[in-house]
Amino acid sequence: MSRVPAQRPTRSLFPEFGELFAGIPAWSHMRPVLEPNVMRLEEALGEGKYELRAEIPGVDPAKDVEITVRDGRLTIKAHRSENKESNGRSEFSYGSFARSVSLPAGADEDAITASYDKGILTVAVPIAEPKPAEKRIKVES
């Protein structure tokens, strides 16, 4: 009985394209870094309140900003368009962007408020005392 030597897969001198990016996080996480229309966020958690501030200059908050909350995730979507005309030339730029954040435990999704002033959107979320994770059930006999 003859033994056939095990074959090793041949390896190219250059790595596969996918291997080049193996150490880099998934592209979806890189989107805010690579996206030209980035919405910068600032979060603060204080006594009984979670506050989120988003830098979105040049938008009409009534028409161009949408804030939704679902299953503990707050999403801010905005659309910006600008049209400049001077000396017979016009420039038009536009873009849409969205960011989602997980709300902290105890967030009161029914009492969220939002305001917009000087290009800053502020979303305030009241936080209730977290309910105990464990609940005891009395056994009746």
C-alpha positions in Angstrom: 0.0 0.0 0.0 1.5 3.3 -1.1 1.1 6.4 0.9 0.1 9.6 -1.0 1.7 12.6 0.6 -0.8 15.2 1.8 -1.0 18.2 -0.5 -0.7 21.6 0.9 -2.6 24.4 -0.6 -0.4 26.6 -2.7 0.0 30.1 -1.4 0.6 33.1 -3.6 3.5 35.4 -3.0 0.9 38.2 -2.4 -1.9 37.9 0.1 -5.5 37.6 -1.0 -7.4 40.9 -1.1 -9.6 39.9 1.8 -6.6 39.1 4.0 -5.2 42.6 3.6 -8.2 43.9 5.5 -8.5 41.1 8.1 -7.3 43.3 11.0 -9.5 46.2 10.1 -13.0 46.4 11.6 -16.0 45.8 9.3 -16.7 48.6 6.8 -20.0 49.4 8.4 -18.1 50.6 11.5 -15.8 52.7 9.4 -18.6 54.5 7.6 -18.7 57.5 10.0 -14.9 58.0 9.5 -15.1 57.7 5.7 -18.4 59.4 5.1 -18.1 63.0 3.9 -21.4 64.0 5.6 -20.5 63.0 9.1 -22.9 63.8 12.0 -20.7 64.4 15.1 -22.3 63.2 18.3 -21.7 64.0 22.0 -23.3 62.0 24.7 -23.8 62.8 28.4 -25.4 60.7 31.1 -26.3 62.7 34.3 -28.7 62.5 37.2 -31.9 61.1 35.7 -31.2 62.3 32.2 -29.3 61.1 29.1 -28.5 63.9 26.6 -27.3 63.5 23.1 -26.0 66.5 21.1 -25.6 66.3 17.3 -23.8 68.8 15.2 -25.9 69.4 12.1 -25.5 72.9 10.8 -27.3 74.2 7.7 -30.5 72.1 8.1 -34.1 73.1 8.7 -35.0 70.9 11.7 -38.7 70.9 10.9 -38.2 69.6 7.3 -34.8 68.0 7.2 -34.4 66.1 10.6 -36.2 62.9 11.6 -35.7 61.4 15.1 -37.1 57.9 15.8 -36.9 55.5 18.7 -37.5 51.8 18.5 -36.6 48.9 20.8 -34.2 50.9 22.8 -32.4 52.5 19.8 -32.6 56.2 19.0 -32.0 57.1 15.4 -31.3 60.6 14.0 -31.6 61.1 10.2 -30.9 64.4 8.5 -30.8 65.7 4.9 -28.8 68.8 4.0 -28.9 70.6 0.6 -27.3 73.8 -0.3 -27.5 75.9 -3.5 -25.0 78.8 -4.0 -25.3 81.2 -6.9 -22.8 83.9 -7.7 -21.6 85.6 -10.9 -23.7 83.4 -13.1 -22.4 80.2 -11.6 -24.2 77.9 -9.3 -23.0 75.2 -7.0 -25.3 72.6 -5.5 -24.4 70.1 -2.7 -26.5 67.7 -0.8 -26.2 64.7 1.4 -28.1 62.5 3.9 -26.8 60.9 7.0 -28.0 58.9 9.9 -26.7 57.8 13.3 -28.2 55.4 15.8 -27.3 54.9 19.5 -28.5 52.5 22.1 -30.4 54.2 24.9 -29.3 53.4 28.5 -31.4 51.1 30.7 -34.4 52.8 32.2 -34.8 55.3 29.3 -38.4 56.7 29.1 -39.0 56.5 25.3 -42.4 58.3 25.7 -40.8 61.4 27.2 -38.0 62.2 24.8 -37.7 65.8 23.8 -35.6 67.5 21.1 -34.5 71.0 20.3 -32.4 72.7 17.7 -30.3 75.9 18.2 -27.4 77.3 16.2 -26.7 74.1 14.3 -26.8 71.8 17.4 -29.6 69.3 17.8 -30.1 68.3 21.5 -32.1 65.2 22.4 -33.0 64.7 26.1 -34.1 61.4 27.4 -35.3 61.0 31.0 -33.9 58.0 32.8 -36.0 56.2 35.4 -34.4 54.2 38.2 -33.6 50.8 36.6 -35.9 48.0 37.7 -34.3 45.1 39.4 -33.2 42.4 36.9 -34.5 39.7 39.1 -38.1 39.3 40.3 -39.2 36.8 43.0 -42.4 34.8 42.4 -44.3 33.6 45.4 -45.2 29.9 45.3 -48.7 29.3 46.6 -49.6 26.0 48.1 
